[in-house]
Every structure is written in C-alpha cells, then in structure tokens.
Amino acid sequence: MDARQLKVEAARAALAHVSSGMRLGIGTGTTADEFVRLLAEKVATGLTVIGVPTSERTAALCRELGVPLSTLEETPELDLTIDGADEIDPSLTLIKGGGGALLREKIVAAASERMIVIADQSKMVETLGRFPLPIEVNKFGLRATEIAVRTAAASLGLAGPVTLRMTGGQPFVTDGGHFILDASFGRIPDTRALSNALFAIPGVVEHGLFIGLASTAIIAGGDGIQTVHVARKPGSSTNHDVA
Ligand SMILES: O=C[C@H](O)[C@H](O)[C@H](O)COP(=O)(O)O
C-alpha cells in the first residue's frame, strides 16, 4: 500500500467515529483532505454533520464537495475534531503545522470535546523533533522574535536552525496573517517546557506542539490499522500551564 492509500485507510477508520448531528472540526493537510473526500461521500448519502474547517484550504475543499460548513463563531463548541499530524509520540503529543494551519487547528481542537489524529505509520516517533517545529509569529519584530526563540531553546539545551518559511520566494503567510519560523531543534525531550518557554515570547502567536489535545490516534500501516487511546488531560483546552 502506498502512502496515499494509508492516509485513506486512516481517514476511513476515523469516519466510523462520526455520526449524524455531530459538530465536527475538520483538519488540514493531505491526510485531512482524504477524510473530507470520504466524509463528502457520506454526506451525499444522508449523513448530517456541520463542519468547522481549520483553514481556508479545507473550507474550499469542503465547499467544492458539498460538506456543510459553519464557523467557530457560529458553532463555538464541537463534538469531535479529526486532523492529521506531522509527528505523533506515544503519549499522543503532536507536532503540527507543516501546512501552516497550526493556529486555527489548535483553536478548533481545543474547542472540541475529542480530537482524533489520523496518519500513516511514518508519523509515529518515540520522541518528537525530527520534523522541524513550526512556530507562528507576528510579522512585527520578526528578527527579535527569532532571536528570542533561539535563546529560549538554548536555555533548555536545544539548538539548531530557525528559518523563516518561504513560498515562491516570499515569506509564507498563514490564514491569520502571520509568518512561520521552522525550528530544527532535533529531539525535544520536554515538550511542556519548550511550550511554556515559547509562549513567554510576546511575538510568538502559537506553536505546533499539541499537548494533551488528541485522545485517539488512528495509524494506518502495512499490517492494518492501529488505534491508540490516551486520557485527555485536564486543562488541555489552554494547552499551556496555568499558574
Ligand atoms: O498545518 C498543517 C497541519 O498541521 C497538517 O495536519 C500536518 O502538516 C500534516 O499534514 P499531512 O497530512 O499533509 O502530512
């Protein structure tokens, strides 16, 4: 089975968790796109859900395929979010944001009672950090924020290139109008400490560490589907420590 087929299989397994009447957060990326395609087939044959998309890209695909949409303003509490990830560790802490949608993805996931992450087995890792960590930053003070990110990481013993994400020769701009720094720190042994250190920097809008948000992972591999469950942690809606 090729990588795309594995994504389809993970998405298909996730669809079994969706039932009529649900308010559904809909993720972003190639895996989430497969989910949208399968969801649209179900909607066409009578499934009634209302979707809240995590990006303009996902919204456009949903509209094209006839998946009914709402906004988080109109529907601020969701039953379930289904989304992909760039990396998943055994506790279901994630790195997300490879497609630049991390801010809306995290807001939508935090507004959902449950989050299911779907992926092919290549996304599973023992320790997060092989995939560069996306950090969404305000355009104002970009250089100062970049230096602060390096300094915060260094205080935790982390180092490595921090690069401004580019597309077509221009800085990549998120749906929220921000830039993204991709931080290649390597293994991140303490994700909570890095999360707190990044949130202490004023120019950091959000980062791609999703801690305590996903309660189920559906992982497709050559041997079939593996489902992993963890308890969603209290306070995960804030996704950072509350003093
Ligand atoms: O910003 C994008 C998202 O976090 C994606 O869910 C993540 O990058 C995984 O994308 P894909 O399913 O294309 O590997």
The ligand as a Tripos MOL2 file, in Angstrom:
@<TRIPOS>MOLECULE
LIG
   14    13     1     0     0
SMALL
NO_CHARGES

@<TRIPOS>ATOM
      1 O1         -0.6720   22.7290    9.0410 O.2       1 LIG1
      2 C1         -0.9280   21.6030    8.6670 C.2       1 LIG1
      3 C2         -1.3300   20.5060    9.5280 C.3       1 LIG1
      4 O2         -0.8860   20.5500   10.8400 O.3       1 LIG1
      5 C3         -1.2890   19.1060    8.9280 C.3       1 LIG1
      6 O3         -2.2830   18.3820    9.5850 O.3       1 LIG1
      7 C4          0.0440   18.4000    9.0620 C.3       1 LIG1
      8 O4          1.0580   19.1740    8.4670 O.3       1 LIG1
      9 C5          0.0090   17.0090    8.4220 C.3       1 LIG1
     10 O5         -0.2070   17.1400    7.0550 O.3       1 LIG1
     11 P1         -0.2270   15.8950    6.0870 P.3       1 LIG1
     12 O6         -1.4450   15.0960    6.3950 O.co2     1 LIG1
     13 O7         -0.2780   16.5010    4.7010 O.co2     1 LIG1
     14 O8          1.0540   15.1310    6.3030 O.co2     1 LIG1
@<TRIPOS>BOND
     1     1     2 2
     2     2     3 1
     3     3     4 1
     4     3     5 1
     5     5     6 1
     6     5     7 1
     7     7     8 1
     8     7     9 1
     9     9    10 1
    10    10    11 1
    11    11    12 2
    12    11    13 1
    13    11    14 1
@<TRIPOS>SUBSTRUCTURE
     1 LIG1         1 GROUP 0 **** ****
